[in-house]
């Protein structure tokens, strides 16, 4: 898997979401960073 979402509670992984790895919007707001461009570039590289 190249891009997945992990739901972590405490020290336990609760879910590995491979269909809708959300949370990046929240991470961008939390850290005041734009992660979307980097992730899209990495996906494009994997496709080539």
mmCIF file as Biopython writes it, N, C-alpha, C and O atoms, coordinates in Angstrom:
data_model
#
loop_
_atom_site.group_PDB
_atom_site.id
_atom_site.type_symbol
_atom_site.label_atom_id
_atom_site.label_alt_id
_atom_site.label_comp_id
_atom_site.label_asym_id
_atom_site.label_entity_id
_atom_site.label_seq_id
_atom_site.pdbx_PDB_ins_code
_atom_site.Cartn_x
_atom_site.Cartn_y
_atom_site.Cartn_z
_atom_site.occupancy
_atom_site.B_iso_or_equiv
_atom_site.auth_seq_id
_atom_site.auth_asym_id
_atom_site.pdbx_PDB_model_num
ATOM 1   N N  . UNK A ? 1  ? 0.836   -1.174 0.000   1.0 0.0 1  A 1 
ATOM 2   C CA . UNK A ? 1  ? 0.000   0.000  0.000   1.0 0.0 1  A 1 
ATOM 3   C C  . UNK A ? 1  ? 0.884   1.242  0.000   1.0 0.0 1  A 1 
ATOM 4   O O  . UNK A ? 1  ? 1.851   1.332  0.756   1.0 0.0 1  A 1 
ATOM 5   N N  . UNK A ? 2  ? 0.544   2.175  -0.841  1.0 0.0 2  A 1 
ATOM 6   C CA . UNK A ? 2  ? 1.338   3.401  -0.935  1.0 0.0 2  A 1 
ATOM 7   C C  . UNK A ? 2  ? 0.787   4.520  -0.066  1.0 0.0 2  A 1 
ATOM 8   O O  . UNK A ? 2  ? 1.555   5.276  0.530   1.0 0.0 2  A 1 
ATOM 9   N N  . UNK A ? 3  ? -0.545  4.636  0.014   1.0 0.0 3  A 1 
ATOM 10  C CA . UNK A ? 3  ? -1.147  5.723  0.775   1.0 0.0 3  A 1 
ATOM 11  C C  . UNK A ? 3  ? -2.310  5.157  1.582   1.0 0.0 3  A 1 
ATOM 12  O O  . UNK A ? 3  ? -3.307  4.709  1.016   1.0 0.0 3  A 1 
ATOM 13  N N  . UNK A ? 4  ? -2.178  5.179  2.887   1.0 0.0 4  A 1 
ATOM 14  C CA . UNK A ? 4  ? -3.236  4.686  3.773   1.0 0.0 4  A 1 
ATOM 15  C C  . UNK A ? 4  ? -3.425  5.668  4.918   1.0 0.0 4  A 1 
ATOM 16  O O  . UNK A ? 4  ? -2.547  6.477  5.216   1.0 0.0 4  A 1 
ATOM 17  N N  . UNK A ? 5  ? -4.566  5.582  5.540   1.0 0.0 5  A 1 
ATOM 18  C CA . UNK A ? 5  ? -4.833  6.369  6.739   1.0 0.0 5  A 1 
ATOM 19  C C  . UNK A ? 5  ? -4.798  5.464  7.950   1.0 0.0 5  A 1 
ATOM 20  O O  . UNK A ? 5  ? -5.365  4.372  7.920   1.0 0.0 5  A 1 
ATOM 21  N N  . UNK A ? 6  ? -4.151  5.892  9.007   1.0 0.0 6  A 1 
ATOM 22  C CA . UNK A ? 6  ? -4.076  5.108  10.241  1.0 0.0 6  A 1 
ATOM 23  C C  . UNK A ? 6  ? -4.853  5.822  11.331  1.0 0.0 6  A 1 
ATOM 24  O O  . UNK A ? 6  ? -4.649  7.010  11.580  1.0 0.0 6  A 1 
ATOM 25  N N  . UNK A ? 7  ? -5.742  5.088  11.976  1.0 0.0 7  A 1 
ATOM 26  C CA . UNK A ? 7  ? -6.428  5.606  13.163  1.0 0.0 7  A 1 
ATOM 27  C C  . UNK A ? 7  ? -5.736  5.007  14.377  1.0 0.0 7  A 1 
ATOM 28  O O  . UNK A ? 7  ? -5.768  3.795  14.591  1.0 0.0 7  A 1 
ATOM 29  N N  . UNK A ? 8  ? -5.112  5.867  15.168  1.0 0.0 8  A 1 
ATOM 30  C CA . UNK A ? 8  ? -4.340  5.411  16.320  1.0 0.0 8  A 1 
ATOM 31  C C  . UNK A ? 8  ? -4.944  6.009  17.585  1.0 0.0 8  A 1 
ATOM 32  O O  . UNK A ? 8  ? -5.175  7.215  17.666  1.0 0.0 8  A 1 
ATOM 33  N N  . UNK A ? 9  ? -5.197  5.157  18.564  1.0 0.0 9  A 1 
ATOM 34  C CA . UNK A ? 9  ? -5.694  5.590  19.867  1.0 0.0 9  A 1 
ATOM 35  C C  . UNK A ? 9  ? -4.700  5.081  20.904  1.0 0.0 9  A 1 
ATOM 36  O O  . UNK A ? 9  ? -4.521  3.875  21.077  1.0 0.0 9  A 1 
ATOM 37  N N  . UNK A ? 10 ? -4.056  6.024  21.590  1.0 0.0 10 A 1 
ATOM 38  C CA . UNK A ? 10 ? -3.035  5.618  22.551  1.0 0.0 10 A 1 
ATOM 39  C C  . UNK A ? 10 ? -1.885  4.947  21.836  1.0 0.0 10 A 1 
ATOM 40  O O  . UNK A ? 10 ? -1.253  5.560  20.976  1.0 0.0 10 A 1 
ATOM 41  N N  . UNK A ? 11 ? -1.601  3.706  22.170  1.0 0.0 11 A 1 
ATOM 42  C CA . UNK A ? 11 ? -0.536  2.961  21.512  1.0 0.0 11 A 1 
ATOM 43  C C  . UNK A ? 11 ? -1.072  1.844  20.623  1.0 0.0 11 A 1 
ATOM 44  O O  . UNK A ? 11 ? -0.332  0.923  20.278  1.0 0.0 11 A 1 
ATOM 45  N N  . UNK A ? 12 ? -2.350  1.914  20.247  1.0 0.0 12 A 1 
ATOM 46  C CA . UNK A ? 12 ? -2.979  0.872  19.437  1.0 0.0 12 A 1 
ATOM 47  C C  . UNK A ? 12 ? -3.458  1.417  18.094  1.0 0.0 12 A 1 
ATOM 48  O O  . UNK A ? 12 ? -4.039  2.501  18.027  1.0 0.0 12 A 1 
ATOM 49  N N  . UNK A ? 13 ? -3.210  0.661  17.025  1.0 0.0 13 A 1 
ATOM 50  C CA . UNK A ? 13 ? -3.761  0.985  15.713  1.0 0.0 13 A 1 
ATOM 51  C C  . UNK A ? 13 ? -5.183  0.442  15.676  1.0 0.0 13 A 1 
ATOM 52  O O  . UNK A ? 13 ? -5.400  -0.763 15.803  1.0 0.0 13 A 1 
ATOM 53  N N  . UNK A ? 14 ? -6.143  1.336  15.502  1.0 0.0 14 A 1 
ATOM 54  C CA . UNK A ? 14 ? -7.552  0.939  15.502  1.0 0.0 14 A 1 
ATOM 55  C C  . UNK A ? 14 ? -8.038  0.567  14.105  1.0 0.0 14 A 1 
ATOM 56  O O  . UNK A ? 14 ? -8.888  -0.311 13.952  1.0 0.0 14 A 1 
ATOM 57  N N  . UNK A ? 15 ? -7.495  1.238  13.082  1.0 0.0 15 A 1 
ATOM 58  C CA . UNK A ? 15 ? -7.972  0.997  11.720  1.0 0.0 15 A 1 
ATOM 59  C C  . UNK A ? 15 ? -6.884  1.399  10.732  1.0 0.0 15 A 1 
ATOM 60  O O  . UNK A ? 15 ? -6.151  2.364  10.950  1.0 0.0 15 A 1 
ATOM 61  N N  . UNK A ? 16 ? -6.793  0.640  9.642   1.0 0.0 16 A 1 
ATOM 62  C CA . UNK A ? 16 ? -5.967  1.005  8.501   1.0 0.0 16 A 1 
ATOM 63  C C  . UNK A ? 16 ? -6.940  1.223  7.356   1.0 0.0 16 A 1 
ATOM 64  O O  . UNK A ? 16 ? -7.541  0.272  6.856   1.0 0.0 16 A 1 
ATOM 65  N N  . UNK A ? 17 ? -7.095  2.475  6.942   1.0 0.0 17 A 1 
ATOM 66  C CA . UNK A ? 17 ? -8.083  2.813  5.929   1.0 0.0 17 A 1 
ATOM 67  C C  . UNK A ? 17 ? -7.388  2.968  4.583   1.0 0.0 17 A 1 
ATOM 68  O O  . UNK A ? 17 ? -6.627  3.913  4.372   1.0 0.0 17 A 1 
ATOM 69  N N  . UNK A ? 18 ? -7.654  2.039  3.678   1.0 0.0 18 A 1 
ATOM 70  C CA . UNK A ? 18 ? -7.010  2.068  2.359   1.0 0.0 18 A 1 
ATOM 71  C C  . UNK A ? 18 ? -7.899  2.682  1.283   1.0 0.0 18 A 1 
ATOM 72  O O  . UNK A ? 18 ? -7.413  2.992  0.195   1.0 0.0 18 A 1 
ATOM 73  N N  . UNK A ? 19 ? -9.170  2.862  1.557   1.0 0.0 19 A 1 
ATOM 74  C CA . UNK A ? 19 ? -10.086 3.404  0.552   1.0 0.0 19 A 1 
ATOM 75  C C  . UNK A ? 19 ? -10.240 4.917  0.655   1.0 0.0 19 A 1 
ATOM 76  O O  . UNK A ? 19 ? -10.421 5.581  -0.366  1.0 0.0 19 A 1 
ATOM 77  N N  . UNK A ? 20 ? -10.174 5.469  1.842   1.0 0.0 20 A 1 
ATOM 78  C CA . UNK A ? 20 ? -10.344 6.903  2.051   1.0 0.0 20 A 1 
ATOM 79  C C  . UNK A ? 20 ? -9.406  7.370  3.160   1.0 0.0 20 A 1 
ATOM 80  O O  . UNK A ? 20 ? -9.830  7.601  4.292   1.0 0.0 20 A 1 
ATOM 81  N N  . UNK A ? 21 ? -8.113  7.508  2.816   1.0 0.0 21 A 1 
ATOM 82  C CA . UNK A ? 21 ? -7.155  7.905  3.846   1.0 0.0 21 A 1 
ATOM 83  C C  . UNK A ? 21 ? -7.265  9.395  4.168   1.0 0.0 21 A 1 
ATOM 84  O O  . UNK A ? 21 ? -6.396  10.177 3.784   1.0 0.0 21 A 1 
ATOM 85  N N  . UNK A ? 22 ? -8.297  9.781  4.851   1.0 0.0 22 A 1 
ATOM 86  C CA . UNK A ? 22 ? -8.539  11.183 5.182   1.0 0.0 22 A 1 
ATOM 87  C C  . UNK A ? 22 ? -7.652  11.673 6.298   1.0 0.0 22 A 1 
ATOM 88  O O  . UNK A ? 22 ? -6.767  10.959 6.770   1.0 0.0 22 A 1 
ATOM 89  N N  . UNK A ? 23 ? -7.892  12.869 6.705   1.0 0.0 23 A 1 
ATOM 90  C CA . UNK A ? 23 ? -7.130  13.442 7.801   1.0 0.0 23 A 1 
ATOM 91  C C  . UNK A ? 23 ? -6.042  14.386 7.344   1.0 0.0 23 A 1 
ATOM 92  O O  . UNK A ? 23 ? -5.486  15.124 8.158   1.0 0.0 23 A 1 
ATOM 93  N N  . UNK A ? 24 ? -5.724  14.380 6.053   1.0 0.0 24 A 1 
ATOM 94  C CA . UNK A ? 24 ? -4.654  15.252 5.599   1.0 0.0 24 A 1 
ATOM 95  C C  . UNK A ? 24 ? -5.064  16.726 5.729   1.0 0.0 24 A 1 
ATOM 96  O O  . UNK A ? 24 ? -4.231  17.575 6.045   1.0 0.0 24 A 1 
ATOM 97  N N  . UNK A ? 25 ? -6.316  17.021 5.492   1.0 0.0 25 A 1 
ATOM 98  C CA . UNK A ? 25 ? -6.793  18.393 5.676   1.0 0.0 25 A 1 
ATOM 99  C C  . UNK A ? 25 ? -6.613  18.870 7.103   1.0 0.0 25 A 1 
ATOM 100 O O  . UNK A ? 25 ? -6.209  20.008 7.345   1.0 0.0 25 A 1 
ATOM 101 N N  . UNK A ? 26 ? -6.920  17.983 8.053   1.0 0.0 26 A 1 
ATOM 102 C CA . UNK A ? 26 ? -6.737  18.318 9.467   1.0 0.0 26 A 1 
ATOM 103 C C  . UNK A ? 26 ? -5.245  18.507 9.790   1.0 0.0 26 A 1 
ATOM 104 O O  . UNK A ? 26 ? -4.873  19.416 10.531  1.0 0.0 26 A 1 
ATOM 105 N N  . UNK A ? 27 ? -4.405  17.642 9.229   1.0 0.0 27 A 1 
ATOM 106 C CA . UNK A ? 27 ? -2.965  17.756 9.469   1.0 0.0 27 A 1 
ATOM 107 C C  . UNK A ? 27 ? -2.426  19.064 8.899   1.0 0.0 27 A 1 
ATOM 108 O O  . UNK A ? 27 ? -1.562  19.699 9.505   1.0 0.0 27 A 1 
ATOM 109 N N  . UNK A ? 28 ? -2.938  19.470 7.731   1.0 0.0 28 A 1 
ATOM 110 C CA . UNK A ? 28 ? -2.500  20.737 7.128   1.0 0.0 28 A 1 
ATOM 111 C C  . UNK A ? 28 ? -2.852  21.906 8.035   1.0 0.0 28 A 1 
ATOM 112 O O  . UNK A ? 28 ? -2.032  22.793 8.269   1.0 0.0 28 A 1 
ATOM 113 N N  . UNK A ? 29 ? -4.082  21.898 8.545   1.0 0.0 29 A 1 
ATOM 114 C CA . UNK A ? 29 ? -4.512  22.986 9.426   1.0 0.0 29 A 1 
ATOM 115 C C  . UNK A ? 29 ? -3.726  22.971 10.740  1.0 0.0 29 A 1 
ATOM 116 O O  . UNK A ? 29 ? -3.318  24.020 11.239  1.0 0.0 29 A 1 
ATOM 117 N N  . UNK A ? 30 ? -3.522  21.787 11.289  1.0 0.0 30 A 1 
ATOM 118 C CA . UNK A ? 30 ? -2.832  21.649 12.573  1.0 0.0 30 A 1 
ATOM 119 C C  . UNK A ? 30 ? -1.398  22.171 12.496  1.0 0.0 30 A 1 
ATOM 120 O O  . UNK A ? 30 ? -0.925  22.845 13.411  1.0 0.0 30 A 1 
ATOM 121 N N  . UNK A ? 31 ? -0.716  21.856 11.404  1.0 0.0 31 A 1 
ATOM 122 C CA . UNK A ? 31 ? 0.699   22.222 11.267  1.0 0.0 31 A 1 
ATOM 123 C C  . UNK A ? 31 ? 0.926   23.432 10.372  1.0 0.0 31 A 1 
ATOM 124 O O  . UNK A ? 31 ? 2.069   23.827 10.143  1.0 0.0 31 A 1 
ATOM 125 N N  . UNK A ? 32 ? -0.161  24.027 9.859   1.0 0.0 32 A 1 
ATOM 126 C CA . UNK A ? 32 ? -0.078  25.170 8.953   1.0 0.0 32 A 1 
ATOM 127 C C  . UNK A ? 32 ? 0.860   24.876 7.785   1.0 0.0 32 A 1 
ATOM 128 O O  . UNK A ? 32 ? 1.710   25.693 7.434   1.0 0.0 32 A 1 
ATOM 129 N N  . UNK A ? 33 ? 0.690   23.699 7.193   1.0 0.0 33 A 1 
ATOM 130 C CA . UNK A ? 33 ? 1.493   23.246 6.056   1.0 0.0 33 A 1 
ATOM 131 C C  . UNK A ? 33 ? 0.558   22.727 4.973   1.0 0.0 33 A 1 
ATOM 132 O O  . UNK A ? 33 ? -0.567  22.323 5.266   1.0 0.0 33 A 1 
ATOM 133 N N  . UNK A ? 34 ? 1.017   22.736 3.720   1.0 0.0 34 A 1 
ATOM 134 C CA . UNK A ? 34 ? 0.253   22.164 2.609   1.0 0.0 34 A 1 
ATOM 135 C C  . UNK A ? 34 ? 0.915   20.856 2.196   1.0 0.0 34 A 1 
ATOM 136 O O  . UNK A ? 34 ? 1.924   20.857 1.490   1.0 0.0 34 A 1 
ATOM 137 N N  . UNK A ? 35 ? 0.348   19.755 2.637   1.0 0.0 35 A 1 
ATOM 138 C CA . UNK A ? 35 ? 0.895   18.438 2.313   1.0 0.0 35 A 1 
ATOM 139 C C  . UNK A ? 35 ? 0.354   17.884 1.007   1.0 0.0 35 A 1 
ATOM 140 O O  . UNK A ? 35 ? 0.897   16.915 0.477   1.0 0.0 35 A 1 
ATOM 141 N N  . UNK A ? 36 ? -0.699  18.477 0.482   1.0 0.0 36 A 1 
ATOM 142 C CA . UNK A ? 36 ? -1.361  17.929 -0.699  1.0 0.0 36 A 1 
ATOM 143 C C  . UNK A ? 36 ? -0.433  17.868 -1.913  1.0 0.0 36 A 1 
ATOM 144 O O  . UNK A ? 36 ? -0.401  16.854 -2.611  1.0 0.0 36 A 1 
ATOM 145 N N  . UNK A ? 37 ? 0.322   18.936 -2.174  1.0 0.0 37 A 1 
ATOM 146 C CA . UNK A ? 37 ? 1.210   18.952 -3.340  1.0 0.0 37 A 1 
ATOM 147 C C  . UNK A ? 37 ? 2.244   17.841 -3.261  1.0 0.0 37 A 1 
ATOM 148 O O  . UNK A ? 37 ? 2.490   17.155 -4.253  1.0 0.0 37 A 1 
ATOM 149 N N  . UNK A ? 38 ? 2.845   17.658 -2.109  1.0 0.0 38 A 1 
ATOM 150 C CA . UNK A ? 38 ? 3.879   16.631 -1.945  1.0 0.0 38 A 1 
ATOM 151 C C  . UNK A ? 38 ? 3.290   15.239 -2.157  1.0 0.0 38 A 1 
ATOM 152 O O  . UNK A ? 38 ? 3.902   14.399 -2.816  1.0 0.0 38 A 1 
ATOM 153 N N  . UNK A ? 39 ? 2.111   14.995 -1.603  1.0 0.0 39 A 1 
ATOM 154 C CA . UNK A ? 39 ? 1.479   13.682 -1.738  1.0 0.0 39 A 1 
ATOM 155 C C  . UNK A ? 39 ? 1.078   13.425 -3.188  1.0 0.0 39 A 1 
ATOM 156 O O  . UNK A ? 39 ? 1.274   12.320 -3.694  1.0 0.0 39 A 1 
ATOM 157 N N  . UNK A ? 40 ? 0.522   14.423 -3.858  1.0 0.0 40 A 1 
ATOM 158 C CA . UNK A ? 40 ? 0.125   14.255 -5.255  1.0 0.0 40 A 1 
ATOM 159 C C  . UNK A ? 40 ? 1.346   13.994 -6.132  1.0 0.0 40 A 1 
ATOM 160 O O  . UNK A ? 40 ? 1.292   13.150 -7.028  1.0 0.0 40 A 1 
ATOM 161 N N  . UNK A ? 41 ? 2.436   14.699 -5.889  1.0 0.0 41 A 1 
ATOM 162 C CA . UNK A ? 41 ? 3.676   14.454 -6.642  1.0 0.0 41 A 1 
ATOM 163 C C  . UNK A ? 41 ? 4.182   13.031 -6.418  1.0 0.0 41 A 1 
ATOM 164 O O  . UNK A ? 41 ? 4.625   12.377 -7.362  1.0 0.0 41 A 1 
ATOM 165 N N  . UNK A ? 42 ? 4.121   12.553 -5.188  1.0 0.0 42 A 1 
ATOM 166 C CA . UNK A ? 42 ? 4.582   11.191 -4.886  1.0 0.0 42 A 1 
ATOM 167 C C  . UNK A ? 42 ? 3.701   10.157 -5.572  1.0 0.0 42 A 1 
ATOM 168 O O  . UNK A ? 42 ? 4.203   9.144  -6.060  1.0 0.0 42 A 1 
ATOM 169 N N  . UNK A ? 43 ? 2.398   10.398 -5.616  1.0 0.0 43 A 1 
ATOM 170 C CA . UNK A ? 43 ? 1.483   9.480  -6.310  1.0 0.0 43 A 1 
ATOM 171 C C  . UNK A ? 43 ? 1.791   9.465  -7.798  1.0 0.0 43 A 1 
ATOM 172 O O  . UNK A ? 43 ? 1.834   8.400  -8.413  1.0 0.0 43 A 1 
ATOM 173 N N  . UNK A ? 44 ? 2.007   10.645 -8.383  1.0 0.0 44 A 1 
ATOM 174 C CA . UNK A ? 44 ? 2.343   10.716 -9.810  1.0 0.0 44 A 1 
ATOM 175 C C  . UNK A ? 44 ? 3.631   9.966  -10.115 1.0 0.0 44 A 1 
ATOM 176 O O  . UNK A ? 44 ? 3.728   9.291  -11.140 1.0 0.0 44 A 1 
ATOM 177 N N  . UNK A ? 45 ? 4.625   10.080 -9.230  1.0 0.0 45 A 1 
ATOM 178 C CA . UNK A ? 45 ? 5.880   9.356  -9.427  1.0 0.0 45 A 1 
ATOM 179 C C  . UNK A ? 45 ? 5.654   7.844  -9.396  1.0 0.0 45 A 1 
ATOM 180 O O  . UNK A ? 45 ? 6.251   7.106  -10.180 1.0 0.0 45 A 1 
ATOM 181 N N  . UNK A ? 46 ? 4.793   7.389  -8.489  1.0 0.0 46 A 1 
ATOM 182 C CA . UNK A ? 46 ? 4.499   5.955  -8.395  1.0 0.0 46 A 1 
ATOM 183 C C  . UNK A ? 46 ? 3.792   5.463  -9.660  1.0 0.0 46 A 1 
ATOM 184 O O  . UNK A ? 46 ? 3.980   4.315  -10.062 1.0 0.0 46 A 1 
ATOM 185 N N  . UNK A ? 47 ? 2.990   6.309  -10.283 1.0 0.0 47 A 1 
ATOM 186 C CA . UNK A ? 47 ? 2.273   5.918  -11.499 1.0 0.0 47 A 1 
ATOM 187 C C  . UNK A ? 47 ? 3.189   5.810  -12.713 1.0 0.0 47 A 1 
ATOM 188 O O  . UNK A ? 47 ? 2.915   5.056  -13.647 1.0 0.0 47 A 1 
ATOM 189 N N  . UNK A ? 48 ? 4.284   6.576  -12.687 1.0 0.0 48 A 1 
ATOM 190 C CA . UNK A ? 48 ? 5.213   6.522  -13.822 1.0 0.0 48 A 1 
ATOM 191 C C  . UNK A ? 48 ? 6.132   5.370  -13.609 1.0 0.0 48 A 1 
ATOM 192 O O  . UNK A ? 48 ? 7.009   5.118  -14.435 1.0 0.0 48 A 1 
#
